[in-house]
């Protein structure tokens, strides 16, 4: 996978988000640019992505700009609140929360 691909993980502080982050960091996707996002209480937490450390960011419409894929790993409410914004930005949606079933 080329390093210019961008993967967003919404709900990054959740157990599912952390497991996905770890799994992707050990996969062919490890060279992608990761953006970790979550709700207010998780903003600013440090997380490792592969060999790098990054902060969990606030979710804004601009957060999804240039995201090739967005994984929703948090609560169903968080997914329902933000999935359309990600889709309108042109990101592929992968719902691991079960909210869009």
Secondary structure as GFF3:
##gff-version 3
##sequence-region A 1 101
A	DSSP	beta_strand	6	10	.	.	.	ID=ss1
A	DSSP	alpha_helix	15	25	.	.	.	ID=ss2
A	DSSP	three_ten_helix	28	31	.	.	.	ID=ss3
A	DSSP	beta_strand	33	38	.	.	.	ID=ss4
A	DSSP	three_ten_helix	40	42	.	.	.	ID=ss5
A	DSSP	beta_strand	46	49	.	.	.	ID=ss6
A	DSSP	beta_strand	52	55	.	.	.	ID=ss7
A	DSSP	beta_strand	57	58	.	.	.	ID=ss8
A	DSSP	three_ten_helix	61	64	.	.	.	ID=ss9
A	DSSP	beta_strand	69	72	.	.	.	ID=ss10
A	DSSP	alpha_helix	76	88	.	.	.	ID=ss11
A	DSSP	beta_strand	92	95	.	.	.	ID=ss12
###
